[in-house]
Amino acid sequence: MKTILCTFFACALFCAVDVRAQQTPPSGAAFIAVCKESMTLAVYDFNSCLRAVYPIACGRALGNKEKPGDMKTPEGLFSVQQIQDASAWTHDFGDGKGEIRGAYGSHFIRLKTPGHRGIGIHGTHDPASIGTRATEGCVRLNNSDLLELVKKYVYVGMPVVILTSEADSAVPCRFPAAVKAGPRLMAQTE
């Protein structure tokens, strides 16, 4: 019995697979942090070094998502559940213009948000909305930023933290100054 247990543990030790290596893209991106205060999405690597920052739009209504249709972006720790081709998707924003093709850009990065459905990170048909509270609860990016995010960084299972803003809560977003500086800082470091 002792030999069987030792053999089992030896196999487990030597046959262990580095799951992180299989799930992470070559860029080494570890997690995404979305800050509703600075209206940015930041990508960090496994050393907590900033890899990229993108401007975003988030939910029209202030606060943490409570129910479907409340126009709020959920706050908390989530993960990427699926990366979907959304290039042919349409959406009716209820503005009298009907179904808009390309409303989500090229991809929809579906987040696993317990208690809420249909929340993700996606592109836009309206670049002027970036930097504002314009969505029904999702995180919206410029289409070129979304494409870069999908090609270089994001993977299924990737952690995504969405932080509150001072307007959303009495607890302000606590983010490194580098993230609040956004793309200007990234341009200086490249």
Summary of the structure (lengths in Angstrom):
residues: 190
radius of gyration: 19.0
end to end distance: 58.5
largest distance: 72.9
contacts: 559
relative contact order: 0.24
helix: 23%
strand: 31%
